[in-house]
Amino acid sequence: MAKLAFLGLGVMGYPMAGHLQAAGHDVCVYNRTQSKAAAWTETHGGHSAPTPREAAEGAAFVMACVGNDDDLRSVCLGEDGAFAGMAPGAIFVDHTTVSARVTAELSEAAREKGLGFVDAPISGGQAGAENGQLSIMCGGDAAAYEAAEPVMQTYAKMCRRIGGSGAGQMTKMCNQIAIAGLVQGLSEALHFAEEAGLDGRAVVEVISQGAAGSWQMENRYETMLDDHFDHGFAVDWMRKDLGICLQTADENGATLPVTALVDQFYKDVQNMGGGRWDTSSLFKRLRKLAK
């Protein structure tokens, strides 16, 4: 078992850090709101620290799951950043969904300090984090990944290195691009069924068994029809992710017309007051338009 640090105790990080502690690792957590770190230690044991640097001191692996590029920089860099507390040979594993640009920046900063760095964004939502069933897509040095992979398996159902630094983040962009189109397609199908006077549940029971079936359909169609949109991954976060996808597409020449359109639909949801609704709320937008 290893000495670990976990930085960021949001809806994903909180249960992920709990899995590590339950597996027998010695975990020290850091969270910007210290009361949440105190609640975590009361529930799971382990320790907490007031700064990323203090959390990372003596840790063989430092995992992070924070909000965005700036949040990640703040927990990594500076006098109180994790890099300042990590010893040469320790490995930083970033589970945040961020830009490939900040990944390159921090990977280089880690290398200069003799640290390993693995970009390892996650998919599976809050339920996946709580059940230890996340999909983890990784980039970085092969040796750093191989060392960190057994630790990540604590909360993963799939963990794979795709390539060098940034490959994990690029793969997560592919994931979000695919999800955006799937959720919009499912929303339109359910909306069409309603407008046609069909029983949406009966429709899905049939079409889900054919080529139209998907995780989104299986896990979200009933809550969408019931107007429940509180399943963890918020529209605000999805727009952050899609913004990264669209910016990267501008840089690498990819064409993402559907992604750009769905991003604007999510903007509409935000304007409806739904920034904290989950991503399946695209259906709620269509219902409103139909009124």
Secondary structure as the mmCIF struct_conf table of DSSP 4:
data_model
#
loop_
_struct_conf.conf_type_id
_struct_conf.id
_struct_conf.beg_label_comp_id
_struct_conf.beg_label_asym_id
_struct_conf.beg_label_seq_id
_struct_conf.end_label_comp_id
_struct_conf.end_label_asym_id
_struct_conf.end_label_seq_id
STRN STRN1 LYS A 3 LEU A 7
BEND BEND1 GLY A 10 GLY A 10
TURN_TY1_P TURN_TY1_P1 VAL A 11 MET A 12
HELX_RH_AL_P HELX_RH_AL_P1 GLY A 13 ALA A 22
TURN_TY1_P TURN_TY1_P2 ALA A 23 GLY A 24
STRN STRN2 ASP A 26 TYR A 30
BEND BEND2 ARG A 32 THR A 33
HELX_RH_AL_P HELX_RH_AL_P2 GLN A 34 HIS A 44
BEND BEND3 GLY A 46 GLY A 46
STRN STRN3 HIS A 47 SER A 48
BEND BEND4 PRO A 50 THR A 51
HELX_RH_AL_P HELX_RH_AL_P3 PRO A 52 ALA A 56
TURN_TY1_P TURN_TY1_P3 GLU A 57 GLY A 58
BEND BEND5 ALA A 60 ALA A 60
STRN STRN4 PHE A 61 ALA A 64
BEND BEND6 GLY A 67 ASN A 68
HELX_RH_AL_P HELX_RH_AL_P4 ASP A 69 CYS A 76
BEND BEND7 LEU A 77 GLY A 78
TURN_TY1_P TURN_TY1_P4 GLU A 79 ASP A 80
BEND BEND8 GLY A 81 GLY A 81
HELX_RH_AL_P HELX_RH_AL_P5 ALA A 82 GLY A 85
HELX_LH_PP_P HELX_LH_PP_P1 MET A 86 ALA A 87
TURN_TY1_P TURN_TY1_P5 PRO A 88 GLY A 89
STRN STRN5 ILE A 91 ASP A 94
BEND BEND9 THR A 96 THR A 96
HELX_RH_AL_P HELX_RH_AL_P6 ALA A 100 GLU A 112
TURN_TY1_P TURN_TY1_P6 LYS A 113 GLY A 114
STRN STRN6 GLY A 116 ASP A 119
STRN STRN7 ILE A 122 SER A 123
BEND BEND10 GLY A 124 GLY A 124
HELX_RH_AL_P HELX_RH_AL_P7 GLY A 125 ASN A 131
TURN_TY1_P TURN_TY1_P7 GLY A 132 GLY A 132
STRN STRN8 LEU A 134 GLY A 140
HELX_RH_AL_P HELX_RH_AL_P8 ALA A 142 MET A 152
HELX_RH_3T_P HELX_RH_3T_P1 GLN A 153 TYR A 155
STRN STRN9 ALA A 156 GLY A 163
BEND BEND11 GLY A 164 GLY A 164
TURN_TY1_P TURN_TY1_P8 SER A 165 GLY A 166
HELX_RH_AL_P HELX_RH_AL_P9 ALA A 167 GLU A 195
TURN_TY1_P TURN_TY1_P9 ALA A 196 GLY A 197
HELX_RH_AL_P HELX_RH_AL_P10 GLY A 200 ILE A 207
TURN_TY1_P TURN_TY1_P10 SER A 208 ALA A 212
HELX_RH_AL_P HELX_RH_AL_P11 TRP A 215 LEU A 225
TURN_TY1_P TURN_TY1_P11 ASP A 226 ASP A 227
BEND BEND12 HIS A 231 GLY A 232
STRN STRN10 ALA A 234 ALA A 234
HELX_RH_AL_P HELX_RH_AL_P12 VAL A 235 ASN A 252
TURN_TY1_P TURN_TY1_P12 GLY A 253 GLY A 253
HELX_RH_AL_P HELX_RH_AL_P13 PRO A 257 ASN A 271
TURN_TY1_P TURN_TY1_P13 MET A 272 GLY A 273
TURN_TY1_P TURN_TY1_P14 GLY A 275 ARG A 276
BEND BEND13 TRP A 277 TRP A 277
STRN STRN11 ASP A 278 ASP A 278
HELX_RH_3T_P HELX_RH_3T_P2 THR A 279 SER A 281
HELX_RH_AL_P HELX_RH_AL_P14 LEU A 282 ALA A 290
#
